[in-house]
Amino acid sequence: MNFQAWIEPKNRLVIGMAIAASIITSGTAFYGISQFAPLAKNTEPLRAEIPPPRKITALGRLEPQGEVVRLGVSQSLDGDRISQLLVKEGDRVKAGQLIAILDARDRLQSVLDETQEKVKVARSRLAQVKAGAKSGELAAQSATIAKLEAELQGNKTAQQATVDRLQAQWQGDRTAQQATISRITAQWQGERKAQQATISRIAAQWQGEKTAQIAAIDKLQAEFNNAKAEDFRHQQLAGEGAISQSVRDTKRLALETSRQEIKEAQANLSRINNTAKQQLEEAQANLDRINNTAKQQINEAEANLTRINSTSIQQLNEAQATLKRIQETGIEQLEEAKSTLDKIAEVRPVDVQAAEAEIESAIAQVKRAQTELNQASIRAPNAGKILKIHTRAGEKISDDGIIDLGKTDQMVVVAEIYQTDISKIKLGQKAAVISQAFSGELQGTVKEIALKVSKQNVFSNQPGENLDSRVVEVKIHLNPEASKQVAGLTNLQVQVAIKQN
């Protein structure tokens, strides 16, 4: 057997086992170191003979004790502007210190002054009620009542006269317009009858002239027929030589003359017909014009009558409404004046109580105005440091409020402990805090442990990190020196290691 061929597989197995053991050992060492890796650069190497203390590591954030207070305004002043901003970022303020003044302060100061004046007036009123009425006041109020009665009577009389005048004017205008309509109707009727008579006269005249002309034509036609017969007979006689040519020519001339007379008579008949038709058409057109003109005039007159009625009725209604208003207003004023006279003539307990109630109401208004005025001056609720300014002078108050205020004298680390490790956290445990934003490590003590499990809010942004972890917030109060060191690093993300006892 070849020894070299046998030994090589065996060596490979040994080498593989050695590599596996080395990987396991390295992983165990890395896990142990990683538990304290964030703190390694600021701590001394531990001696091999002392086992390192067990600790719970987590991510957290810095915030002032009591969390960050965001100062805003009341809902009634929402949308107002900052008139003066009296601090800047980084300033330290005392409890009650004035931070900002709103634009509404001057207006609210005026409201307060006005309400204070109302208190003075109400107190004067109470003193007046308790003192009772004076004879001069009674006489003055009685004179006021008499004056109001006289004014009411005078106003009523004047307005009633206006109503009567409008009524009479309406009646006169309506009567005059109706007379105009009657006149136009009568004139139309007369002109229409006259024109119809003219048409009848023209038609009768045409009929007479036409009948006479037809009779004349008939007579001329008979004479023509006779002349024609005479001409024919004399033509025969002339042919026989019984008469002379001159007699023959005379009869021919008589026939031609008769024929010409008939033509003239027929032309005259045509002229009579044409003239009569033209006269009848003109007369009928004139009748139509008379009818149309009269109807238009009547329609306009009736429309004018309707307008007169509508306008007059509207004016009467307005005048009567004014008269009613004068009566109601005058009666109301009289009743108020008489009631005032009754009030000033008698000091009643109910009047004293009402005056005292007015004072109490005015005082309540003063308190409310003072409260609203105080709200226009923004003050620090507690001592602290100005962390952030959201709204500056001249700007409208933003949805983020005016400033962020924090008690940075005592800084707190809010550590997010995995729910599986929370049972290992106890009050009083020491903690170390590190971050790349400051040097060294900060020391603190566990002071608060939340009572509910929440979703993780602080992340390391490492690949494969679980973004839906369930954690419990643990608050660690830093030492005074540490708090001073990170007083300006609110919301800074840090790494926390809580040592177990």
C-alpha positions in Angstrom: 0.0 0.0 0.0 1.2 3.5 -0.8 1.6 5.3 2.6 1.5 8.7 1.0 -1.9 8.0 -0.6 -3.3 6.8 2.8 -2.1 9.8 4.9 -3.4 12.6 2.7 -7.2 12.0 3.2 -6.6 11.7 6.9 -4.7 15.0 7.0 -7.5 16.7 5.2 -10.0 15.5 7.8 -7.9 16.8 10.7 -7.3 20.1 9.0 -11.1 20.6 8.4 -11.9 19.8 12.0 -9.3 22.3 13.2 -10.8 25.0 11.0 -14.3 24.3 12.2 -13.1 24.5 15.8 -11.4 27.8 15.1 -14.6 29.3 13.6 -16.7 28.3 16.6 -14.2 29.8 19.0 -13.9 33.0 17.0 -17.8 33.4 16.9 -18.0 32.9 20.6 -15.4 35.5 21.2 -17.0 37.9 18.8 -20.4 37.5 20.6 -18.8 38.3 23.9 -17.0 41.3 22.6 -20.0 42.7 20.8 -22.0 42.9 24.1 -19.6 45.6 25.2 -18.3 46.9 21.9 -19.9 50.3 22.1 -18.1 51.0 25.3 -14.8 49.4 24.5 -13.0 52.5 23.3 -13.6 54.4 26.6 -13.0 51.5 29.1 -9.8 49.8 30.2 -9.2 46.2 29.1 -10.6 43.8 31.6 -8.2 41.4 33.3 -8.6 37.9 32.2 -9.2 36.6 35.7 -12.3 38.9 36.3 -15.4 37.9 34.4 -17.0 41.0 32.7 -20.4 42.0 34.2 -23.5 41.1 32.2 -25.3 44.0 30.6 -28.3 44.8 28.4 -27.6 46.9 25.3 -30.2 49.0 23.4 -30.6 52.1 21.3 -32.1 55.3 22.8 -32.6 59.0 22.5 -31.8 62.0 24.6 -34.4 64.4 25.9 -34.8 66.8 28.9 -36.4 65.6 32.1 -40.2 66.0 31.8 -39.9 65.8 28.0 -39.9 68.8 25.6 -42.6 71.4 26.3 -44.0 73.0 23.1 -45.5 76.4 23.8 -48.5 77.4 21.7 -51.6 79.6 22.1 -55.2 79.0 23.0 -57.7 78.1 20.3 -59.2 81.6 20.4 -55.9 83.1 19.4 -55.0 80.5 16.8 -53.8 82.2 13.6 -52.6 85.3 15.4 -49.1 86.8 14.7 -46.1 87.2 16.9 -45.6 90.9 17.7 -42.4 90.5 19.8 -40.2 87.5 20.4 -38.1 88.0 23.5 -35.8 85.0 23.5 -33.5 83.2 21.1 -32.5 79.6 20.8 -30.2 78.4 23.6 -31.5 81.0 26.1 -32.3 79.8 29.6 -35.5 81.1 31.0 -37.1 81.1 34.4 -40.6 79.9 35.3 -43.1 82.6 34.3 -40.6 84.5 32.2 -42.2 86.4 29.3 -41.3 84.6 26.0 -43.4 86.3 23.3 -46.1 88.9 22.8 -49.0 88.5 20.3 -50.5 91.1 18.0 -53.8 90.6 19.8 -52.5 92.1 23.0 -53.3 95.7 22.2 -56.8 94.8 21.1 -57.4 92.6 24.2 -56.0 95.5 26.4 -58.7 97.7 24.8 -61.3 95.1 25.5 -60.2 94.9 29.2 -60.3 98.7 29.5 -63.8 98.8 28.1 -65.0 96.1 30.4 -63.5 97.9 33.4 -65.4 101.1 32.3 -68.6 99.0 32.2 -68.0 98.0 35.8 -67.7 101.7 36.7 -70.9 102.5 34.8 -72.8 99.5 36.4 -71.7 100.7 39.9 -72.8 104.2 39.2 -76.1 102.8 38.0 -76.5 100.8 41.3 -75.8 104.0 43.3 -78.4 105.9 41.2 -81.0 103.2 41.8 -80.4 103.1 45.5 -80.5 106.9 45.7 -84.0 107.0 44.2 -85.5 109.4 41.6 -85.2 113.2 41.7 -88.1 115.5 41.1 -86.2 117.0 38.1 -85.8 113.5 36.6 -89.5 112.9 37.0 -90.4 116.2 35.4 -88.0 115.6 32.6 -89.4 112.1 31.9 -92.9 113.5 32.0 -91.9 116.1 29.5 -90.4 113.4 27.3 -93.6 111.5 27.4 -95.6 114.6 26.4 -93.2 115.4 23.6 -93.4 111.8 22.3 -97.2 112.0 22.3 -97.2 115.3 20.4 -94.7 113.9 17.9 -96.8 110.8 17.4 -100.0 112.8 16.9 -98.2 115.2 14.5 -96.6 112.4 12.5 -99.9 110.5 12.3 -101.7 113.6 11.1 -99.0 114.4 8.5 -98.9 110.8 7.2 -102.7 110.5 7.1 -102.7 113.7 5.0 -100.2 112.1 2.7 -102.4 109.0 2.4 -105.5 111.2 1.6 -103.5 113.2 -0.9 -102.4 110.1 -2.7 -105.9 108.7 -2.6 -107.3 111.9 -4.2 -104.5 112.2 -6.7 -105.1 108.6 -7.7 -108.9 109.2 -8.1 -108.3 112.3 -10.2 -105.7 110.7 -12.4 -107.9 107.6 -12.9 -111.0 109.7 -13.7 -109.0 111.9 -16.2 -107.5 108.8 -17.9 -110.9 107.1 -18.1 -112.2 110.3 -19.7 -109.4 110.3 -22.2 -110.3 106.7 -23.1 -113.9 107.7 -23.5 -113.0 110.7 -25.7 -110.7 108.5 -27.9 -113.5 105.9 -28.2 -116.1 108.5 -29.1 -113.8 110.2 -31.6 -113.0 106.8 -33.2 -116.7 106.0 -33.4 -117.4 109.3 -35.1 -114.5 109.1 -37.6 -115.4 105.5 -38.4 -119.1 106.3 -39.1 -118.1 109.4 -41.2 -115.6 107.3 -43.2 -118.2 104.5 -43.6 -120.6 107.1 -44.9 -118.0 108.4 -47.3 -117.5 104.8 -48.6 -121.3 104.4 -49.0 -121.5 107.8 -50.8 -118.7 106.8 -53.2 -120.3 103.4 -53.8 -123.8 105.0 -54.5 -122.3 107.7 -56.7 -120.4 105.0 -58.6 -123.5 103.0 -59.1 -125.5 106.0 -60.4 -122.8 107.1 -62.8 -122.3 103.6 -64.0 -126.0 103.1 -64.6 -126.3 106.4 -66.4 -123.3 105.6 -68.6 -124.6 102.1 -69.4 -128.0 103.7 -70.4 -126.1 106.2 -72.6 -124.2 103.4 -74.2 -127.4 101.5 -74.8 -128.9 104.5 -76.4 -125.8 105.1 -78.6 -125.8 101.4 -79.5 -129.4 101.8 -80.7 -128.5 104.9 -82.7 -125.5 103.0 -84.1 -127.7 100.1 -85.2 -130.1 102.6 -86.9 -127.3 104.4 -88.6 -125.9 101.1 -89.7 -129.2 100.1 -91.3 -129.6 103.6 -92.9 -126.0 103.3 -94.3 -126.8 99.9 -95.7 -130.0 101.0 -97.4 -128.4 104.2 -98.8 -125.6 102.0 -100.1 -128.1 100.0 -102.1 -129.9 103.1 -103.3 -126.6 104.7 -104.4 -125.8 101.5 -106.3 -129.1 101.8 -108.1 -128.5 105.5 -108.7 -131.5 106.5 -106.8 -129.6 108.9 -104.6 -126.6 111.1 -105.0 -123.2 110.3 -103.8 -123.3 113.2 -101.3 -126.3 111.7 -99.6 -124.5 108.4 -99.5 -121.5 110.0 -97.8 -123.7 111.7 -95.3 -125.1 108.4 -94.1 -121.6 106.8 -93.9 -120.4 109.7 -91.8 -123.4 109.4 -89.5 -122.5 105.7 -89.0 -118.8 106.4 -88.2 -119.8 109.2 -85.8 -122.2 106.8 -84.0 -119.5 104.2 -83.7 -117.0 106.7 -82.3 -119.6 107.9 -79.7 -120.1 104.3 -78.5 -116.3 103.9 -78.1 -116.1 107.2 -76.1 -119.0 106.2 -74.0 -117.5 102.8 -73.1 -114.1 104.5 -72.3 -115.9 106.9 -70.0 -117.6 103.9 -68.3 -114.2 102.3 -67.7 -112.9 105.6 -66.3 -115.9 105.9 -64.0 -115.3 102.3 -62.8 -111.6 102.8 -62.2 -112.0 106.1 -60.5 -114.7 104.8 -58.2 -112.7 101.7 -57.3 -109.7 103.8 -56.5 -111.8 106.1 -54.3 -113.3 103.1 -52.6 -109.9 101.6 -51.9 -108.6 104.9 -50.6 -111.6 105.3 -48.4 -111.3 101.8 -47.0 -107.6 102.3 -46.3 -108.4 105.5 -44.5 -111.0 103.6 -42.5 -108.5 100.9 -41.6 -106.0 103.6 -40.6 -108.6 105.3 -38.4 -109.4 101.9 -36.7 -105.7 101.0 -36.1 -104.8 104.5 -34.8 -107.8 104.6 -32.5 -107.1 101.0 -31.2 -103.5 101.9 -30.6 -104.5 105.1 -28.8 -107.0 103.2 -26.7 -104.5 100.5 -25.8 -101.9 103.1 -24.8 -104.5 105.0 -22.7 -105.7 101.7 -21.0 -102.0 100.8 -20.3 -101.5 104.3 -18.9 -104.6 103.8 -16.7 -103.2 100.4 -15.5 -99.8 102.1 -14.7 -101.7 104.9 -12.8 -103.6 102.3 -10.8 -100.5 100.2 -10.0 -98.3 103.2 -9.1 -101.0 104.8 -7.0 -101.8 101.5 -5.2 -98.1 101.0 -4.4 -97.7 104.6 -3.2 -100.8 104.2 -1.0 -99.6 100.9 0.4 -96.2 102.4 1.2 -97.9 105.4 2.8 -100.2 103.3 4.8 -97.3 101.0 5.9 -95.4 104.2 7.0 -98.5 105.4 8.9 -98.7 102.0 10.6 -95.0 102.1 11.4 -95.3 105.6 12.8 -98.1 104.5 15.0 -96.3 101.3 16.3 -93.0 103.1 16.8 -94.7 106.0 18.6 -96.7 103.7 20.8 -93.6 101.7 21.6 -91.6 104.8 22.4 -94.4 106.0 24.7 -94.6 102.7 26.5 -90.8 102.7 27.0 -90.9 106.3 28.3 -93.8 105.5 30.6 -92.0 102.4 31.8 -88.9 104.5 32.4 -91.0 106.9 34.4 -92.3 104.1 36.5 -88.8 102.8 37.1 -87.3 106.2 38.1 -90.4 107.0 40.3 -89.9 103.9 42.5 -86.9 102.2 44.1 -87.7 98.5 44.0 -85.6 95.7 45.3 -85.8 94.0 41.9 -84.1 97.1 40.4 -81.3 97.0 43.0 -80.9 93.3 42.3 -80.8 93.9 38.5 -78.2 96.7 39.0 -76.1 94.4 41.2 -76.4 91.6 38.5 -75.1 94.1 36.0 -72.1 94.7 38.1 -71.4 91.0 38.6 -71.8 90.5 34.8 -69.4 93.4 34.1 -66.9 92.0 36.6 -67.1 88.6 35.0 -66.4 90.3 31.6 -63.4 91.9 33.2 -62.0 88.6 34.4 -62.6 87.0 31.1 -60.9 89.9 29.3 -58.0 89.8 31.7 -57.7 86.0 31.1 -57.7 86.6 27.3 -55.1 89.4 27.7 -52.9 87.2 29.7 -53.0 84.6 27.0 -51.6 87.1 24.6 -48.4 87.2 26.6 -46.7 83.8 26.3 -44.7 82.8 29.4 -42.5 79.9 30.3 -44.5 77.3 32.3 -41.2 76.2 34.0 -37.5 76.9 34.0 -35.6 75.5 31.1 -33.7 76.1 27.9 -35.1 77.3 24.5 -34.4 74.3 22.2 -36.2 75.4 19.1 -38.0 78.5 17.8 -40.9 77.6 15.4 -42.5 81.1 14.9 -40.6 84.4 14.8 -41.7 88.0 15.1 -44.2 89.0 12.4 -45.1 85.4 11.5 -48.4 83.7 12.0 -48.3 81.0 14.7 -47.5 77.8 13.0 -49.0 74.4 13.7 -45.7 73.5 15.6 -46.4 76.3 18.1 -44.0 79.0 19.1 -41.0 77.4 20.9 -39.8 74.1 22.3 -38.7 74.3 25.9 -36.8 71.7 27.9 -35.3 71.3 31.4 -31.8 70.5 30.1 -30.2 70.7 33.6 -31.4 67.1 33.9 -31.1 65.1 30.7 -32.7 61.7 30.3 -32.0 58.8 28.0 -35.1 57.0 26.8 -33.8 53.5 26.1 -35.9 51.0 24.1 -35.3 47.6 25.7 -36.5 44.5 23.8 -39.5 43.0 25.5 -37.6 39.8 26.1 -34.9 41.6 28.2 -37.2 43.9 30.2 -37.4 41.4 33.1 -33.7 41.9 33.6 -34.0 45.7 34.1 -34.5 47.1 37.6 -34.7 50.6 39.1 -31.4 51.9 40.3 -29.3 50.0 37.8 -26.3 51.8 36.4 -26.0 52.5 32.7 -23.3 53.7 30.3 -24.2 55.9 27.2 -22.1 56.5 24.2 -22.4 58.2 20.8 -20.3 59.5 18.0 -21.6 63.0 18.8 -19.7 63.3 22.1 -16.5 61.8 23.5 -16.3 59.3 26.3 -19.2 57.6 27.9 -21.9 59.1 30.1 -23.1 57.6 33.3 -26.6 57.4 34.5 -29.2 55.5 36.6 -32.4 53.7 35.7 -35.2 55.8 37.2 -38.4 54.8 35.3 -39.7 51.7 33.5 -42.7 52.0 31.3 -45.7 49.9 31.9 -46.6 49.0 28.3 -44.9 47.5 25.3 -44.6 49.7 22.2 -43.3 49.6 18.7 -39.6 50.4 18.3 -38.9 54.1 17.3 -35.1 54.2 17.3 -33.2 52.2 14.6 -29.5 51.5 13.9 -30.1 51.4 10.1 -28.1 48.2 9.9 -28.8 45.6 7.1 -31.2 42.9 8.2 -32.5 44.9 11.2 -35.9 44.1 12.5 -38.0 47.2 12.0 -41.1 45.9 13.9 -39.5 45.0 17.2 -41.5 45.3 20.4 -39.8 47.3 23.1 -40.4 48.9 26.6 -39.2 52.4 27.2 -36.7 52.8 30.2 -35.7 56.3 31.3 -32.2 56.7 32.5 -31.3 60.0 34.4 -27.8 61.1 33.6 -25.4 62.5 36.2 -25.2 66.3 36.5 -21.8 66.4 34.7 -23.2 64.2 31.9 -26.4 66.3 31.6 -24.3 69.4 31.2 -22.3 67.8 28.5 -25.3 66.9 26.3 -27.7 69.7 27.2 -27.8 70.9 23.6 -28.3 67.4 22.0 -32.0 66.8 22.5 -33.3 63.8 20.4 -29.8 62.6 19.8 -29.6 58.8 19.1 -27.3 57.0 21.6 -26.3 53.5 22.5 -27.0 52.3 26.0 -25.6 49.5 28.1 -27.4 48.8 31.4 -25.3 46.8 33.9 -27.0 44.0 35.7 -26.3 43.7 39.4 
